[in-house]
């Protein structure tokens, strides 16, 4: 009889020990100034590396090949205008800027080498990708040249970015 009670007690303890317990851990909230406009990889791709730049380009190419649209084009241009020339604020802004730049190039390069949207896209991701990978600085000559080309394209498209001239100095 004692053996049956012991086994029953032991069985009860085993059942209780398999009941999941939950603890609430105090976590700092993650504050993201802006959400990513592309699907962030589930596997670990290290930010600020060529592998992340390649991943962003692939995601933009998939999007452009799947359904290039005027809405998406306008979304890309609006993002570029809204952040010009402050593309270097943080990783999210740089990643989104590269994504939209690659998107424009992939969606419009088939229209010829002189396509304004494709060239805007190329200049945009080139202005960011080297700074993102820490190979250049925002004030480097090649970065400033790309910013000038972006500004020229935006002006050609009818966007008023003349007031941004004082934000970056191209005379360095």
N, C-alpha and C positions, 0 to 999 in steps of 0.2 A: 504494500500500500504506500509506504514512504517513497518507494522507487517511482510509482506512478505520479505522486504529487510532485516529486522532484523533476520528473520529465515534463510534466505539464507546466511547472513554473519556468523551467528552462526554455520551453517552447514559447511561452508568453514573452519572455525577455528577448528571444531572438526576433519575434515578430515586431516588438516595439523598437528594436535597434535598427530595423530596416525601414522604418518610417522616416521619410526625409525631413530634415530640419532646415529651417531657413533663418539666416541671420541677415540683418540689414546693416550693410557696411556703409559708413559715411564716406561719400565720394564727392570730390570737387566737381562741380558742373563743368562740362566742356563748353567753352564759349567759342563758337565759330563765327567770325564776322560775315562769312558768306558760305553758302553751300556749294559743293562741287556740282558742276553742270554735266559731268559724265559719271559713269558708274565707277566708283573707287574699287580697285582690285581687292578681292577677298584674300588672296595670297599676299604675302609680304613682298611688296616692291618698294624698295627704299626711295624715299623722296630725295630730290636734288641730285639724282643720278641719271645717266643716260637711259637706263632701263625704264624709268618713269616717263621720261620724255617720249621714248619709243611707244610705251603703252598708251599715252595720251594721243599720240599721232594715230595709232591703230584704232582707238575708239572713235576718233573724229572721222577717220576714213570709213569705218563701218557705218556711221551715221550718215555721212554724205552719200555713200553708195546705196544705202537702204531707202532713204527718202529725203533727198535734197529738196528744199522748198524755199519759197520767198519768205515765209514766216521765220524759218530757222536762220536764213541769211540776215534778215532784219534784226533778229535776236542777237546774232553774232556782232553785227555792226554796232548795235546799241550798246552792247557790253564794252566793246572797244572804245567807243566814244565816251561812255560814262567813266572809264578808267584811264583814259589817255591824259597825260603820259605817265600816270602813277601806277604802272603795272607791277611794281616791285614791292608793294605794300606787305604782302605775306605770301606764303606758298599757295594758298587757295586761289588768290587773285592771279598769281603767275600761272598756275596750272589751268585755270579757266581761260585765261588769255591765250595760252598756247593752244588749248583745245579749239577755241573759236577761230584762231588763225589757221590751224591745220584744216578745220572744217571748210573754211572759205576757199583755201587753195584746192582741196580735193574736190569740192563741189563745182568749182568754176574753171579749173585749169584745162578741162577738155574743150573750153570755148576759145582757146588760143592763148599764146604767151603774153598778149597785151591786155588780157582781161583784167579790169580794174579790181574786181572782187578777189580774184586769185592772187594778184600782186599784193593787195592789202593784207590778205591772209598770210602770205609768205613773209612779208616785212614784219608782221605782228609777232609771229612765233619766233622769228630770228632775233627780234629785239629782246625777247624774254628768255629763250632757252639757254643761252650761254650764261646769263646772269643767274638763272635758276640753278644751273649746275656749278656755279661759283667759278666759271672759267673767265668771265668778264665782270665788269662793274657797270652800273647804270650810267656812269659818266665817261665810259670809254668811247673812243671815236666811232667804232663800228656800231655800238648801241645807239649813240646819238644820231648817226646817219640813218639807221632804221627808223628811229622816231621821226626824223624829218620826212622820210618817205611815207610813213603812216599818215602824218599830218597832211602831206600833199594829196594823198589818195582820198582822205576824208574830205578835204576841201573840194576836190574834184567831184565827189559824190554829193556835195551840197551841205555838208555838216560844218557848223561854225565852231572851229577849234582854234581860231586866231587868238582868242584870249588865253590860250595855254602856253603861249610863247615864253612867258616869264617863268614857267614851271621848270623848264630845263634850259640849260645854256649850251648852245651848240658851238660856242667859240673856244671851248677848251681843247 
